Amino acid sequence: MDVLIRPAVLADAPAIAEFNARIAEETEHRHLDLDTLSAGVRAVVSDASKGIYFVAETDRRVVGQLMITYEWSDWRNGNFWWIQSVYVDKAFRGRGVFKRLFAHVCNLAAKEHDVCGLRLYVDQENASAMKTYETLGMMKTSYEMYEMDFVHGA
């Protein structure tokens, strides 16, 4: 299977928004507002300071995605790239799509002088994802995540 990894463009926004809705349903059993979600995706695709989506495409069809956002580390004088919004269409899982997306991001990060590492968060119930990330060389940290949500109804 030929898979092309490329930065997302605005024409990909509907597919990315749909995949993000599926992520929320599959991992958190949440139904997101598609208008808000679509606007959020378009905001990222239109403004690289917010992040960047990469899509995996086969036969001109988007079959996977991930988003990178940035966190400055004063301790390391560099940026962590946070991997978010990871999704591979169910029909393409287990076929190396995420592995290719991840390798692409690793290669890009290694070329950037200010990137000090990659990070991601994963639902504590998602054992399959954790195994995948560990297989690719990522390590579980000692940090727990806390959140204060200001978006009501999200």
N, C-alpha and C positions, 0 to 999 in steps of 0.2 A: 504494500500500500504506500503510495507516494503521499507525503504530508509536507505541505509548505507552511513554515512558521513565518509570520509577518506582523508588523504593527497594525493594529486595527485602524480603520477609517470610518468616517461617519456612516457609510452605507452598511457597515457591520453592526451598528448600534442596535437595531431591532433583534438580531440574533443574540447579541451579548445580553441585552435586557431579558430576553426569554430564558437564557441559560441562568442568569442571576436569579430569576424567579424560581427556577427549578432547584437551584442550590438551596434557597431558603426553605422550600417545601421539603426537600429530601433530608436536609440536615437539622432544621429547627421546626419543621411543621408549621411554618409561617407563610402567610399569603401576603405578598408585598403589593403595594399600589403601583400598577404598571406605569402610570403617568410620571410619578415621582422617580421610579426606578429608571425609566427611559431618559428623563431629564438628567439624572445623575450620571448615566453612562455617556450621554452626549457631552456633558461638562468635562469629563475626563478625556474623551477622545479629542475634544477641541482645545484642551489646555494641558500641555505636558507638565506644567508645574504641579498639577494635581496628581498625576500618575500617567501610566501608559498601559494600555491593553495590548496583549499579543494574542493572536488567534492562530489556531491550527486549521488548515484548510486542505480538503481532499476533494478532487473533482469539482472544484469551485464552490464547495459547501463548507461552511464553518462547522467544525466538529469538536472543537475544544478551545479553551481560553484560559488566560490568567491575567491578572492586573498587578502591576508593580506600583507601590507608593513608597515614599521616602521618609526616613527618620534620621535626623542629624544626631550623631553621637559626639558629644564634646569629649568624652573619655577617649575616643579613638580618632577624633578629628576626621571623621568620615561619615558617609551615609550608609545606613542599612537599607537595603531594598527589601520591602515587605511584599511577599507574594500573597495575593488575595484573589478572591472571586475565581477560584480554580473550578473548572467544570469541563468534563468530557461527556459528550453525548453517550447515552447508555449503549447504543449500537456500536460504539467505537472503543469502549473501555476494554482494557486488557490487551490493547494492540499497540502500545508504546506511544500514544499521543501525548500524554502528560510528560513522559520521559523526554520526548523531543522538545516540548515547550520549556521544560526545566533546563535541559542542556543549552538551549538557545539563550536563556536568561543568564545562566552561569557563564557562558562564553562572553556575553556582553558585559557583565559585571566585572569579569577578570580584566577587561580592557580599560575600564574606567579607574583612574587614579584615586578617586575619592570614595569608592565603594569599599566598605570595610567588612561587609558580610550580607548574607541573605537570612531573612527571618520569615516565619509564617505562624499563624495560629490555626489550631485544628480543634474541632469539637471533641471533647473527651470520650465520646461514644463511637467515634469514627476510627475504629481499629484498622480498617483496610487502608485508609489514608495514612495513618501513622506508620504502618508497615512500609508503604510506598516511600514516604519521605525518609525513613531510616535506611531503606535499601539504596536510596540515592545519595546517602552520606550526611544527611541532616541528623542533628542530635537533639534530644529533648533537653530543655533547660530546667532550671530550678524555679523559674518564675511562674507565678499564677497571674491571670489577667483579671483586672477589675474594670468596671465600666460605670459611667453615669450618662444616661441617655437623655438628651434634651429634645429629641424629636418624638412628640407624643403620638401614639398609635402606630409607631414603626415596628 
